[in-house]
Amino acid sequence: MTGAPALVVIGGGPRGTGVIERIAANAAELYGDRPLDIHLVDPYPPGGGRIWRQDQSPLLWMNSMAEDVTMFTDETVQLDGPVRPGPALHTWAADVREGRTATSADPAVLEEIHGLGDQDFPSRRLQSAYLRWVYDQTLAALPPGITVHEHTGYALRVSGPRGGRQHVWIQGRAEPLAADLVVLTVGHLDAEPDTEQQELSAFAARHGLVHLPPDFTADTDLTALPAGEPVLVRGFGLAFIDLMVLLTEGRGGRYENGAYVPSGREPVLYVGSRRGVPYHSKIGYTWEGERPPLPHHFGADQVAEVLGRPGPVDFRRDLWPLVTKELGHAHYHRLFTAHPERTVVDLGDFEEKYAVAEPGSPELAALVASAVPDPADRLDLDALDHPLDGVRHASYDSLQDGLRAYITADLERRHDPRHSPDLAVFLGLLSVYGQLVSFGDIGERWHGFFSYLASGPPGPRLRQLLALSQAGVVRFLGAGMTVEADEEQGVFRARSATVPGAHTEARALVEARLPDPSLRKTRSSLLSGLHEDGAAGTDTGLLSVDPADGRILDRDGRPHPRRFALGPYTTARSSGAFTRPRTGGPAFRQNDATARTALAFLRDLSCRDRLTA
C-alpha cells in the first residue's frame, strides 16, 4: 500500500481556509475514513494570510461592519455539499467576551473585541484573530485521517505532468513537495509596473522626486512623503482611504469633536480620479421587512441563454442589460413594498410591465416616471456611476465646497432608512455578482462599478475625510484626473475636467490603487510559471479556469486534472473570500465545488493505489 494522497493548498488566507473548511464538510460523504495529507503553503500565518495578518497598523479598518462578516455557509448558499453554519464576526466576538470561545489574540486585540459593537467597523488585526479562530476550528473539524502540514514560505513554481504527481517548489526548501493535487488560493498579487509607471518612476529618479506605484498601502513605505509638502494622489477608492489614515492619524494627528487637529507632520494630499469622488459610503442601517426576490431577471435561465448564444459574450451588449434590469427590480420592489406612499400604481401592475420592458428603453423610462413621481426615488445607474459628468467649477476652492456637499449628502442618504432601496440595490449587486462568475473574464468595468457602489468605506472614514478637507490636509482635484511629467520644471502636474484650465504641481505622486491582477505583469513566479507551462490567460491577463470547479484551463480549453485556482487573478473571480451572512456567498459555492472535485479525485486515486498495492 502506498502513502496517503497529498493535496497542496498554496495560500493560507481566508480563501485557502475556506477550501479546507469545505474539505472538512464534504469528507464524510466523498472521502470516508481514508488518509490524506494537506500541505498549506504561505509565508504569512494561516487564517489571515498577507492582507489580514495581525502584524499591521491598528488604525487600518475593515470596510464592513462586524455583523456583516462571516466565513461560514448558510442555507442561502447554493452548494452541493452540506451547510456548516458558524458565527459571524460580531457573534464570535460576543462569544469571546462571554467566555464561551477561546482565542489566542494578543491583549491589544482582546481589548478591541471587548469594545466591539455589532455595527462597528473592526480593525484588520481583529479580523485576523477571527480568521485564525476559523482556521483552527476548520482543522478541528477534519476527520482523524486528514492531517494539515503548514509550510512557511513562498511557493515558487509547480511542475509535473498532467497525468502524474505535481511538485511544488518552496522558497528555502531544497526538495519540492509532492502533490497529487494543487489548489492555488494566493489572493491579490504584486505586479511589475506598466509602461506608464516605469516612465513616471524614471522621471522621478532623474529629478529627485517621489513616485509610489500601485501597491498594497499597508506594505508601502510612506516615509519618503515629506511633511507639509503637496502630494498628488491618483485614486479615490479604498487604497486612498488607507493612505489618508496612515498619513494623518498615523503621523500623530487626531480628531476632536469632529474636527481634525494636525500634528504638523502630514503632507497635503491632492486627490483625484476618473470619477473624482470617493466610493459611496457603506450603508449604515440594517435590513427590515421583506427582501426582494433575487435572482429574478438575471438568474440561471438567463445565464444559460446568454452562454448558448454563438460567439463571445460582450459585457456591455449581453450582460449589462440584465444587470440593470435586476438592479432596477431590487430597487423598485423595495420602494413599492417599504415606501408605498412614494408610488402611485399597483406593484403587481408595475412589475408585470417592468418585466417586458427593454432596459434603457423609452418605454421603461415612461413606466417608471408614471409610477414613481419623485425623480429622486428613481434608479439612475449612470448618474450614480459618474456624478461629476458635466459638472464644472471655476476654481479649486469652489470644487472643495462642491465635493464636501456631495460627500455630506452621500453620508446622509446612506445612513437614512427612508432610502432603503439603496440597500436593496446592494443585495441586487451581490446576486448579480454570483451570476457573472459563470462568464469568466468580463473586463474591469463591472468590478470597478461594484466596488464603487457596494464596497466603499465606512461612514466614519468619510466624516474624517470631510474634517481633513476642512483642515486643508486633503484637497480635491476632480474627475478625469490626468498627470503629466514636466521635464523642464522637474515636477508632476495634475489636471482634471472638473476645473478646466487649472492645474496643481507637486514633487510627489502616489498611485492609490492595487496592482492589476495580470499574468503578464505579476511578480509571482508561481503564476507566470503556470502560464509559461501552458495555462491559458485572457486578454486582460487573468488565469483561465473552469467556472464549475476552478480547474486551470490550458490554451486548448482543457481543464488540468490536478491543478486548481481560485481568487481575484482568475476568470472565476468573486466578490470576496468572506461575505455578509445570508447573501449567497459565491466564493463559498466555488470553494465547495473545488473541494468536492478534489476529494472525488483523491478518493478514486486512493482506491486505485490500494488495488495495485
C-alpha positions in Angstrom: 0.0 0.0 0.0 1.3 3.5 -0.9 1.4 6.5 1.4 -1.6 8.9 1.8 -2.5 11.1 -1.1 -1.3 14.7 -0.9 -3.1 17.9 -1.6 -1.1 21.2 -1.6 -3.0 24.4 -0.9 -1.0 27.4 -1.9 -2.2 30.4 0.1 -3.3 30.3 3.7 -5.6 33.3 3.9 -9.4 33.3 4.0 -9.7 31.6 0.6 -7.4 28.8 1.5 -9.1 28.4 4.8 -12.4 28.3 3.1 -11.3 25.4 0.8 -10.1 23.4 3.7 -13.3 24.1 5.6 -15.2 22.6 2.6 -12.9 19.6 2.6 -13.8 19.1 6.2 -17.5 19.5 5.5 -17.6 17.1 2.5 -15.1 14.5 3.6 -17.6 12.1 5.3 -19.7 11.8 2.1 -16.9 11.8 -0.5 -13.8 10.5 1.2 -14.7 8.3 4.1 -12.0 7.5 6.6 -9.2 7.4 4.1 -5.9 9.2 5.0 -5.0 12.5 3.3 -2.1 14.9 3.8 -2.9 18.6 3.2 0.1 20.8 2.8 -0.6 24.5 3.4 2.0 26.9 1.9 2.1 30.6 2.8 4.8 33.0 4.1 2.2 34.6 6.4 0.3 33.0 9.3 -2.7 30.8 8.3 -6.2 32.2 8.6 -5.4 35.9 7.8 -2.6 35.5 5.3 -1.0 38.6 4.0 -3.9 41.0 3.7 -5.4 40.2 7.1 -2.3 39.5 9.0 -2.3 40.7 12.6 1.1 42.5 12.2 -0.3 45.7 10.7 -1.4 49.1 11.9 -4.3 49.1 14.3 -5.5 52.2 12.5 -6.5 50.2 9.5 -10.1 49.0 9.5 -12.2 46.6 7.6 -14.7 48.3 5.4 -17.6 46.1 6.7 -19.4 46.2 10.0 -18.8 43.3 12.4 -22.3 41.9 11.8 -21.7 41.8 8.0 -18.7 39.4 8.0 -18.9 35.7 8.0 -16.7 32.7 6.9 -19.5 30.2 7.2 -22.1 28.8 4.9 -25.8 29.1 5.5 -29.0 28.0 3.7 -28.7 30.9 1.1 -25.5 29.4 -0.4 -26.2 27.3 -3.4 -23.9 24.3 -3.0 -23.9 20.5 -3.3 -22.1 19.9 0.0 -23.5 20.3 3.5 -24.1 23.6 5.1 -21.9 24.1 8.2 -23.1 27.2 10.0 -20.9 29.2 12.3 -20.7 32.6 14.0 -20.3 35.8 12.1 -17.6 38.1 13.4 -19.8 40.0 15.8 -21.2 36.8 17.3 -17.8 35.3 17.6 -16.6 38.5 19.4 -19.6 38.2 21.8 -18.7 34.6 22.5 -15.1 35.6 23.3 -16.4 38.4 25.7 -18.7 36.0 27.5 -16.0 33.3 27.8 -17.8 30.8 25.5 -14.9 30.9 22.9 -11.2 31.0 23.5 -8.8 33.0 21.2 -5.1 33.3 21.0 -5.3 37.1 20.1 -2.9 39.4 21.8 -4.0 41.7 24.7 -4.5 44.8 22.4 -6.8 42.8 20.1 -8.7 41.4 23.1 -9.3 44.9 24.2 -10.8 45.7 20.8 -13.0 42.6 21.0 -14.4 43.7 24.4 -15.3 47.1 23.0 -16.7 45.9 19.6 -20.4 46.6 18.7 -22.3 44.7 16.1 -22.3 47.8 13.8 -18.7 48.9 14.5 -16.0 48.6 11.9 -13.3 46.2 13.3 -9.7 46.7 12.7 -8.0 44.4 10.3 -6.0 42.8 13.0 -9.2 42.0 14.9 -10.4 40.3 11.7 -7.1 38.4 11.6 -8.0 37.0 15.0 -11.4 35.9 13.8 -9.9 34.3 10.7 -7.3 32.5 12.8 -10.1 31.1 15.0 -12.0 29.9 11.9 -8.8 28.2 10.7 -8.3 26.5 14.0 -11.9 25.3 14.0 -11.6 24.1 10.5 -8.6 21.9 11.5 -10.5 20.5 14.4 -13.4 19.6 12.1 -11.3 17.5 9.8 -11.7 13.7 10.1 -8.9 11.9 12.0 -7.2 10.6 8.8 -6.8 14.1 7.3 -3.7 16.0 8.5 -2.7 19.5 7.7 1.0 20.3 7.5 2.0 24.0 7.5 4.9 25.3 5.4 6.1 28.9 5.9 7.5 30.3 2.6 6.6 31.4 -0.9 5.6 28.8 -3.4 7.9 29.4 -6.4 6.6 27.1 -9.0 4.6 24.0 -9.8 5.9 21.3 -12.1 4.7 17.9 -13.2 2.9 16.1 -16.0 -0.9 16.3 -16.5 -1.3 12.7 -15.7 1.1 12.4 -12.7 2.1 13.8 -9.4 2.9 17.5 -9.2 5.9 19.1 -7.5 5.6 22.4 -5.5 8.9 24.2 -5.1 9.0 26.4 -1.9 11.4 29.2 -1.2 14.2 28.0 1.2 13.3 24.3 0.8 15.7 22.1 -1.2 13.2 19.5 -2.2 9.8 20.1 -3.6 6.5 18.9 -2.1 5.0 16.0 -4.0 1.3 16.6 -4.6 -1.5 14.6 -6.2 -3.5 17.8 -6.5 -2.6 21.5 -6.2 -5.1 24.3 -5.3 -3.9 27.9 -5.7 -5.6 30.4 -3.3 -3.0 33.1 -3.3 -5.2 36.1 -3.2 -4.0 39.5 -4.5 -0.7 39.7 -6.4 2.1 42.1 -6.7 2.8 43.3 -10.2 5.6 44.8 -12.3 4.8 48.4 -13.2 3.4 49.0 -16.7 5.0 51.3 -19.2 3.4 54.5 -17.8 4.5 53.7 -14.3 8.0 52.8 -15.4 8.3 56.1 -17.2 7.0 58.1 -14.2 9.4 56.3 -11.9 12.3 57.1 -14.2 11.2 60.7 -14.4 11.1 60.9 -10.6 14.6 59.4 -10.4 16.0 61.9 -12.8 14.6 64.9 -10.9 14.8 63.7 -7.3 11.1 63.3 -7.0 8.9 60.7 -5.2 6.8 58.3 -7.2 5.0 55.4 -5.4 3.4 53.0 -8.0 0.3 50.8 -7.3 0.8 48.7 -4.2 -0.8 47.5 -1.0 -0.9 50.6 1.1 -0.2 48.8 4.3 3.0 47.5 2.8 4.1 50.8 1.2 7.0 52.8 2.7 5.4 56.2 3.1 8.4 57.9 4.9 9.5 59.4 1.6 6.5 61.8 1.6 7.6 64.9 3.5 5.5 66.9 6.0 3.8 70.0 4.7 4.6 69.2 1.0 1.9 68.7 -1.7 1.4 65.1 -2.8 -0.6 64.2 -5.9 -2.8 61.1 -5.2 -4.4 59.3 -8.2 -7.2 57.1 -7.0 -10.1 57.7 -4.7 -11.0 54.1 -3.5 -10.1 52.1 -0.5 -6.4 52.3 -1.1 -6.7 56.1 -0.8 -8.6 55.7 2.5 -5.7 53.6 3.9 -3.2 56.2 2.6 -5.2 59.0 4.2 -5.3 57.3 7.6 -1.6 56.4 7.7 -0.5 59.9 6.7 -2.7 61.7 9.2 -3.6 59.7 12.4 -0.6 57.6 11.5 1.6 60.7 11.8 0.1 61.8 15.1 -2.9 63.8 14.1 -6.2 63.4 15.9 -9.9 64.2 15.7 -11.7 66.3 18.3 -15.4 67.0 18.2 -15.5 66.2 14.5 -12.6 68.4 13.6 -9.1 67.4 12.7 -6.1 68.6 14.7 -2.9 68.3 12.7 0.3 67.1 14.1 2.3 69.2 11.6 3.9 66.1 10.1 1.2 65.5 7.4 1.8 66.1 3.7 -1.0 67.9 1.8 -2.9 65.3 -0.3 -4.3 66.5 -3.6 -6.6 63.6 -4.7 -8.4 63.0 -7.9 -9.5 60.0 -10.0 -11.6 59.1 -13.1 -14.8 59.7 -11.2 -13.4 62.4 -8.9 -15.3 61.3 -5.9 -14.8 58.7 -3.1 -16.6 55.4 -3.2 -20.1 55.5 -1.8 -20.3 55.1 1.9 -21.2 51.8 3.4 -24.9 51.7 4.3 -25.4 52.5 7.9 -28.7 50.8 8.8 -29.9 47.2 8.8 -32.5 45.5 6.6 -36.1 45.3 7.9 -39.1 43.7 6.3 -39.5 41.8 3.0 -36.4 41.2 0.8 -36.7 41.5 -2.9 -36.8 38.1 -4.6 -33.4 37.6 -6.1 -32.3 36.5 -8.6 -35.3 37.5 -10.7 -34.4 38.9 -14.1 -30.8 37.6 -14.0 -30.7 34.0 -12.8 -29.6 30.6 -14.0 -32.0 30.6 -17.0 -30.7 33.9 -18.3 -27.1 32.8 -17.8 -27.7 29.6 -19.8 -29.4 31.6 -22.6 -26.5 34.0 -22.9 -23.9 31.3 -22.8 -25.8 29.4 -25.5 -25.6 32.3 -28.0 -23.0 32.0 -30.8 -19.8 34.0 -30.5 -18.1 35.6 -27.5 -20.0 37.3 -24.7 -19.8 41.0 -24.7 -20.4 42.6 -21.3 -22.0 45.8 -22.5 -24.2 44.2 -25.1 -25.1 40.9 -23.5 -24.8 41.3 -19.7 -25.3 45.0 -18.8 -29.0 45.0 -19.8 -29.6 42.0 -17.5 -27.6 43.7 -14.7 -29.6 46.9 -15.0 -32.9 45.0 -15.1 -32.0 43.1 -11.9 -30.8 46.1 -10.0 -33.9 48.0 -11.0 -36.1 45.2 -9.9 -34.4 45.2 -6.5 -34.8 48.9 -6.2 -38.4 49.2 -7.2 -39.6 46.1 -5.3 -38.2 47.7 -2.1 -39.7 51.1 -2.9 -43.1 49.7 -3.5 -43.2 47.4 -0.5 -41.4 49.6 2.1 -42.3 53.1 0.9 -45.6 52.8 -1.0 -46.6 56.4 -0.3 -43.9 57.4 -2.8 -45.5 55.3 -5.6 -48.8 55.8 -7.4 -49.6 52.5 -9.1 -50.2 48.9 -8.1 -47.0 46.9 -7.5 -48.3 43.9 -9.4 -49.2 46.0 -12.4 -45.8 47.8 -12.3 -43.8 44.5 -12.1 -45.8 42.9 -15.0 -45.0 45.9 -17.3 -41.4 46.2 -16.0 -40.8 42.5 -16.8 -41.4 43.0 -20.5 -39.8 46.5 -20.9 -36.4 46.7 -22.6 -33.6 48.0 -20.3 -32.8 51.6 -21.2 -35.8 52.0 -23.5 -38.2 55.0 -23.6 -41.0 52.6 -22.6 -39.2 51.7 -19.4 -38.4 55.3 -18.6 -42.0 56.2 -19.1 -43.2 53.4 -16.9 -41.0 54.4 -14.1 -41.9 58.1 -14.4 -45.6 57.2 -14.3 -45.2 55.0 -11.2 -42.6 57.0 -9.2 -43.4 60.7 -9.2 -40.2 62.0 -7.5 -37.1 61.6 -9.7 -35.0 61.2 -6.5 -36.8 57.9 -6.0 -35.9 56.5 -9.4 -32.8 54.4 -10.0 -30.3 56.2 -12.3 -27.2 54.0 -12.6 -25.4 56.3 -15.0 -25.8 59.3 -12.6 -24.6 57.1 -9.7 -21.6 55.9 -11.6 -20.5 59.4 -12.9 -21.7 62.0 -10.5 -19.4 64.8 -11.8 -20.2 64.3 -15.5 -20.9 67.8 -16.9 -20.0 69.4 -13.6 -17.6 72.4 -13.9 -16.1 74.6 -11.3 -14.3 78.0 -11.9 -11.7 77.3 -9.3 -10.3 74.6 -7.0 -11.7 76.5 -4.0 -15.2 76.2 -5.4 -14.7 72.5 -6.1 -13.8 71.9 -2.4 -17.2 73.3 -1.3 -18.9 71.2 -4.0 -17.2 67.9 -3.1 -17.8 68.4 0.6 -21.5 69.0 -0.1 -21.6 65.8 -2.3 -19.9 63.7 0.4 -22.2 65.0 3.1 -25.3 64.2 1.0 -24.0 60.7 0.3 -23.4 60.1 4.0 -26.9 61.3 5.0 -28.5 59.2 2.3 -26.6 56.0 3.1 -27.5 56.3 6.8 -31.2 57.1 6.3 -33.5 54.0 6.1 -36.0 56.2 4.1 -33.6 55.4 1.2 -33.7 51.7 1.9 -34.0 50.9 -1.9 -30.2 51.6 -1.9 -29.7 48.6 0.4 -31.9 46.5 -1.9 -29.7 47.5 -4.8 -26.7 46.4 -2.7 -28.4 43.0 -2.3 -29.0 43.0 -6.1 -25.3 43.7 -6.7 -24.4 40.6 -4.7 -26.9 38.5 -6.6 -25.6 39.7 -9.9 -22.0 39.0 -8.9 -22.9 35.4 -8.3 -24.3 35.1 -11.8 -21.5 36.8 -13.5 -18.9 34.3 -12.2 -20.2 31.9 -14.9 -18.9 34.2 -17.7 -15.2 34.3 -16.9 -13.3 37.4 -17.8 -15.9 40.2 -18.3 -13.4 43.1 -18.0 -12.8 45.6 -15.3 -15.9 47.8 -15.8 -18.2 45.6 -13.7 -15.7 45.1 -10.9 -15.0 48.8 -10.6 -18.7 49.6 -10.6 -19.4 47.0 -8.0 -16.6 48.2 -5.7 -17.7 51.9 -6.1 -21.3 51.2 -5.1 -21.1 48.2 -2.8 -17.6 48.1 -1.3 -17.0 51.7 -0.2 -15.5 53.0 3.0 -17.2 53.1 6.4 -19.2 56.2 7.1 -16.8 57.4 9.8 -14.0 57.4 7.3 -15.9 59.8 5.0 -16.6 62.0 8.0 -12.9 62.0 8.7 -12.3 62.9 5.0 -14.6 65.9 5.4 -12.7 67.0 8.5 -9.3 66.7 6.7 -10.7 68.7 3.8 -11.8 71.5 6.2 -8.4 71.4 7.8 -6.7 71.8 4.4 -4.8 68.4 4.7 -6.8 67.0 1.8 -7.6 68.9 -1.4 -9.9 67.6 -4.1 -8.8 67.7 -7.8 -12.0 66.5 -9.6 -12.9 63.9 -12.3 -10.9 62.8 -15.3 -7.6 63.4 -13.5 -4.5 63.3 -15.6 -0.9 63.5 -14.6 2.0 64.8 -16.8 5.7 64.9 -16.1 7.2 68.3 -16.8 10.9 67.7 -17.7 11.7 71.4 -17.9 10.3 72.3 -14.5 11.0 68.9 -12.9 7.5 68.4 -11.3 4.4 66.3 -11.6 1.4 68.3 -12.9 -2.2 67.2 -12.4 -5.3 68.5 -14.2 -9.0 67.5 -14.2 -12.0 68.0 -16.4 -13.9 69.4 -13.4 -11.8 72.6 -13.1 -10.9 73.5 -16.7 -7.6 75.4 -17.3 -6.4 74.8 -13.7 -3.5 72.6 -12.6 -1.6 71.5 -9.5 2.1 70.8 -9.2 3.9 68.6 -6.8 7.2 66.7 -6.3 5.5 63.6 -5.2 2.9 61.3 -6.9 1.2 58.3 -5.3 -0.9 55.8 -7.3 -3.5 54.9 -4.7 -4.8 51.6 -6.2 -4.0 47.9 -6.1 -1.8 46.3 -8.8 -3.7 44.8 -11.7 -4.2 41.0 -11.3 -2.4 40.2 -14.6 -0.4 37.2 -15.5 1.6 39.3 -17.9 2.7 41.7 -15.1 2.7 39.6 -12.0 5.8 39.3 -9.8 4.7 35.8 -8.8 7.0 33.3 -10.4 4.3 30.7 -9.5 1.7 32.3 -11.7 4.0 33.3 -14.5 5.4 29.7 -14.5 2.0 28.2 -14.8 1.3 30.5 -17.8 4.6 29.5 -19.4 3.7 25.9 -18.8 0.6 26.2 -20.9 -2.1 27.6 -18.7 -4.4 29.9 -20.6 -4.8 33.6 -19.9 -7.3 36.1 -21.1 -6.7 39.3 -23.0 -6.8 41.2 -19.7 -4.3 38.9 -18.1 -6.5 36.7 -15.9 -5.8 33.0 -15.4 -8.4 30.9 -17.2 -10.2 28.4 -15.0 -13.3 26.2 -15.4 -16.1 28.1 -13.7 -17.6 24.8 -12.5 -14.8 23.8 -10.1 -11.8 26.1 -10.6 -9.6 23.7 -12.6 -6.9 25.6 -14.6 -7.6 25.6 -18.3 -4.8 25.1 -20.9 -4.7 27.0 -24.2 -6.9 24.4 -25.9 -9.6 24.8 -23.2 -8.8 21.5 -21.4 -9.1 21.6 -17.6 -6.0 20.4 -15.9 -6.9 17.3 -13.8 -4.5 18.2 -11.0 -4.3 22.0 -10.8 -7.0 24.3 -9.5 -7.0 28.1 -8.8 -9.5 30.4 -7.0 -9.3 34.1 -6.5 -9.2 37.6 -8.0 -6.5 36.7 -10.5 -8.7 34.1 -12.2 -11.6 34.3 -14.6 -13.9 33.0 -11.8 -13.1 35.9 -9.5 -15.9 36.6 -7.0 -16.8 39.4 -4.7 -14.6 38.2 -1.8 -13.4 35.2 0.2 -15.8 36.1 3.0 -19.2 37.8 2.8 -22.2 39.2 4.5 -24.4 36.5 6.2 -27.4 35.2 4.2 -26.4 36.7 0.9 -25.4 33.5 -1.0 -21.6 33.8 -0.9 -20.4 33.0 -4.4 -16.9 32.2 -3.1 -18.4 29.7 -0.7 -20.1 27.9 -3.6 -16.8 27.9 -5.5 -14.9 26.6 -2.5 -17.4 23.8 -2.2 -17.2 22.8 -5.8 -13.4 22.7 -5.8 -13.3 20.7 -2.6 -15.8 18.1 -3.8 -14.0 17.7 -7.1 -10.7 17.3 -5.3 -12.0 14.8 -2.8 -13.6 12.7 -5.5 -10.3 12.6 -7.5 -8.2 11.8 -4.4 -10.7 9.1 -3.3 -10.5 7.4 -6.7 -6.7 7.7 -6.7 -6.5 6.2 -3.2 -8.7 3.3 -4.3 -6.5 2.7 -7.3 -3.4 2.7 -5.2 -4.9 0.2 -2.8 -5.9 -2.1 -5.6 -2.3 -2.0 -7.0 -0.5 -2.2 -3.7 
